[in-house]
Amino acid sequence: MRLILCLTALLGLSGCGVVALPFRVTGDVVRAVPIVGEPVGAPIHAVGDVID
């Protein structure tokens, strides 16, 4: 129980970057797709910006 409590506290202290990272990575990966990547990846990456 202590381990779970400590991990939860560390996750809360680490900031919003941990939450925004999956959106940023997904947006970058989708942007690599030719033709449709930029219009689809830009809003996903923007969500990461809003979270930060």
C-alpha positions, 0 to 999 in steps of 0.5 A: 500500500505504501508503494502505491501511495508513493508512486501516486505522489510522484506521479502527481509531482512530476507535472503535466508533461507525463500526461501530455507526452502520449499526445505529443508522441502520437501527433509526431508519429501521425505527422510522418504519414504522407499527405494526411499526416499533417492535418491529422497530427496537428490537432493531436499535438495541439492537445499536448500543448493545451495540457502543458 
